[in-house]
């Protein structure tokens, strides 16, 4: 199957960059419609409404990152089967994880709906925003299965080398979400509930379109096999299975560390939210703005890491280990380019950007907190980029033990520093801890990458790659 971007034969740096661009665009649009909720309630409802959505955001992002991380981990198998031209197994892997994550998404939706009041109170959410935060989360969890399905579907498109499709779907979903936000908030006056309803509706429509599109794209691979494709892809008339337990558990071994990696930011936000809450609702609103901007800044870094993972998985499936190393070196240059842009952008334009969320004159404390968080973290984005591309190779190879440990150390360090030291030295410590965690994570993962152990991992039953 010819891909629009050839990750197996094209120039590594160019192929990875072109493959990552639609992923970056798609993730930016995803962040854009998440950010639209905050902008609209912050500017048209009030500071307390922004703080309520922000307090909810640290919770909802955990579930989003579980979906993204699970999809990334599961899609490694899809990429490796594609690289090996084993199309029947590839389609079985796709259907296996669609079924599994539909179940897990529904289960987590029920748990989240039942537990969110206890968690918000445990995080010491300020009383003046608690009711709105609870309302937002109750509506959000009704639509959580759609969030899971969309993200696993997007991960499968990326695994197939079709990263442009999630971009188009996210553009559509983002525009629809903003329109619905405005209708619900300005037209019907629903406030915080309105932006939650808009998000659920937009995600649901996008998920249904994405599912039908994936089914159509998978038929293209079936046609090639049936008409006599060569190699491992031609496998006679054996019926394709819709669920394979061995594939599920193989993918789960990669998915769990991927979930941990993708959830580091969101779990860290959740566990440090109580420390932020102690500084009052104005600080919560400012921190919410800063975290929304951080989530945008990390998009090109995470997307390059995801591109590295797909690139490595396809080439490991094709037994091209030296090409994986070439791609890894090229990914560093991509990360450095993005990091330089973010530093300049954040220092020059932070005032109008933060002002999208909170007024510098009417909400001086919130503006100060948001601007300080945004400007500081933007200077260290290269660290999360370096960590992401290194973790991407380890994830693609299924070499996940040290990779999972590195991310847990990252999380533990960030949360411990923030919670223990912010009451003594001030709220700034909460974002000072972030690049420290990224740096330690990267050093652990890179040290393990240098051992070459990842080259000997074997996920799909092919001969292991040698160290040569």
C-alpha positions, 0 to 999 in steps of 0.5 A, spaced: 500 500 500 503 506 497 503 511 503 502 519 502 508 519 506 513 513 505 516 512 512 520 506 510 523 508 504 523 516 504 529 520 507 528 520 514 528 527 516 524 529 511 519 523 511 518 524 519 517 532 519 512 531 513 508 526 517 508 530 523 506 536 520 498 534 520 499 531 527 501 537 529 496 541 526 490 536 528 493 536 535 493 544 535 486 544 533 484 539 538 487 544 543 484 550 540 477 547 541 479 545 548 482 552 549 475 555 546 471 553 552 476 557 557 476 563 552 469 563 552 467 562 559 473 567 561 471 573 557 463 572 557 461 568 563 467 570 568 473 569 572 469 564 577 467 560 570 474 560 568 476 557 574 471 552 574 473 549 567 480 550 569 479 545 575 475 540 571 480 541 566 486 538 570 481 532 571 478 531 564 485 531 561 487 525 565 482 521 561 484 524 555 491 522 555 489 515 557 485 515 551 491 518 547 496 513 550 492 507 549 491 509 542 499 510 541 501 504 544 496 499 541 497 502 534 505 500 535 502 493 533 498 496 527 505 500 524 509 494 525 504 489 521 504 494 516 511 495 515 512 487 515 506 487 509 502 483 514 495 486 512 490 481 515 494 481 522 494 489 521 486 489 521 485 484 526 489 489 531 485 495 529 479 491 531 481 488 537 483 495 540 477 498 537 473 493 541 477 494 547 477 501 548 470 502 547 469 497 553 474 501 557 472 508 555 465 506 557 467 503 564 472 509 565 466 514 564 461 511 569 467 511 574 469 518 573 461 520 573 461 517 580 467 519 583 468 526 580 465 529 586 469 526 591 476 528 587 474 535 586 473 535 594 479 532 595 483 537 591 480 542 595 477 546 590 474 553 592 467 553 594 465 558 589 467 554 583 465 547 586 458 547 583 460 549 576 466 544 576 461 538 578 456 540 573 462 541 567 464 534 569 458 530 569 456 532 562 463 531 560 463 524 562 457 522 559 461 523 552 467 520 555 466 514 550 466 518 544 473 521 546 476 514 547 473 512 540 476 518 537 483 518 539 484 510 538 481 511 531 486 517 530 492 513 533 490 508 527 490 513 522 497 515 524 499 508 524 497 507 517 501 513 515 495 517 514 496 523 519 492 528 514 485 524 516 485 526 523 487 533 521 481 534 517 477 531 522 479 535 528 479 542 523 471 540 522 470 538 530 474 544 532 470 549 528 463 545 530 465 546 537 466 553 537 460 554 534 456 550 539 460 554 544 457 560 542 450 558 541 450 554 548 453 560 552 451 566 548 445 564 545 442 560 550 446 562 556 448 556 559 454 558 561 459 552 564 454 547 562 454 550 555 461 549 553 461 542 556 455 540 552 458 543 546 464 539 547 461 532 548 456 533 541 462 535 537 466 529 539 461 525 538 460 527 531 467 527 529 468 520 532 462 517 528 465 520 521 472 518 523 469 510 524 466 510 518 472 513 514 477 508 517 472 502 515 473 505 508 480 506 508 481 498 511 478 496 505 483 498 501 488 494 504 483 488 503 483 489 496 490 488 495 491 482 499 485 479 495 488 481 488 495 477 489 499 482 493 506 479 494 510 477 501 507 476 508 500 480 505 498 474 501 495 469 506 489 465 502 482 465 504 483 465 512 477 469 515 480 475 519 478 475 526 475 481 530 478 480 537 485 477 538 487 476 545 494 475 544 494 481 540 491 485 546 495 483 551 501 484 547 499 491 545 497 492 552 504 491 554 506 497 550 499 501 551 500 501 559 507 505 559 504 509 553 498 511 557 503 513 563 507 517 558 502 521 555 498 522 562 504 525 566 502 532 564 495 531 566 496 527 572 501 532 575 496 537 573 491 533 577 495 532 583 498 539 584 491 542 583 490 542 590 497 546 591 494 551 586 487 551 589 490 553 596 492 560 593 485 562 591 480 562 585 484 567 582 490 563 582 486 557 579 484 561 573 491 564 572 494 557 572 488 554 568 490 559 563 498 557 563 496 550 563 492 551 557 498 555 553 503 549 556 498 544 552 499 548 546 506 549 546 508 541 547 504 539 541 509 539 536 514 536 541 509 530 543 507 530 535 514 529 533 515 524 539 509 520 536 511 521 529 518 518 531 514 512 534 510 510 528 517 511 524 521 507 528 515 501 529 514 501 521 522 500 520 523 495 525 517 491 522 521 492 516 528 490 519 531 497 518 534 498 524 539 503 522 534 507 519 531 508 525 537 511 528 538 516 522 530 518 524 532 519 531 538 524 529 533 528 525 528 528 530 533 532 534 533 537 529 526 538 528 525 539 536 530 544 536 527 548 531 520 548 534 523 550 541 527 556 538 520 558 535 516 557 542 522 561 546 521 567 541 514 567 541 512 566 548 517 572 550 514 577 545 507 575 545 505 573 552 501 579 553 496 578 548 495 571 548 494 571 556 489 576 555 485 572 551 483 568 557 483 573 563 484 581 563 490 584 565 487 590 568 480 586 571 484 580 573 491 582 575 493 576 579 490 571 574 494 574 569 500 575 573 500 567 574 498 565 567 503 569 564 509 567 569 507 560 568 507 560 560 513 564 559 517 560 564 515 553 561 516 555 554 523 556 555 524 549 556 520 545 551 526 542 548 526 538 554 520 534 553 521 534 546 528 530 547 524 526 552 518 524 547 522 522 541 527 518 545 521 515 549 518 514 542 523 509 540 523 505 546 515 505 545 515 502 538 520 497 540 516 494 545 522 496 550 517 499 555 520 497 562 525 503 563 521 507 559 515 507 564 520 507 570 523 514 567 516 517 566 514 515 573 520 518 576 518 524 572 511 524 575 514 523 582 519 529 582 514 534 579 508 532 584 513 532 590 517 538 589 510 542 587 506 540 593 512 540 598 515 547 596 510 551 594 507 552 600 514 555 603 516 559 596 510 560 593 506 558 587 512 559 582 515 552 584 509 549 581 511 550 574 519 550 576 518 543 577 516 541 570 522 542 566 526 538 572 521 532 571 522 532 563 530 533 564 530 527 569 525 523 564 530 524 558 536 522 561 534 516 564 530 514 557 536 516 553 541 512 557 537 506 556 537 508 549 544 508 548 544 500 551 541 498 544 537 493 548 531 496 544 534 493 537 533 486 540 525 487 542 521 482 537 513 484 537 510 481 531 514 474 530 519 476 526 527 475 527 530 480 532 534 485 529 542 485 530 546 490 534 550 491 527 
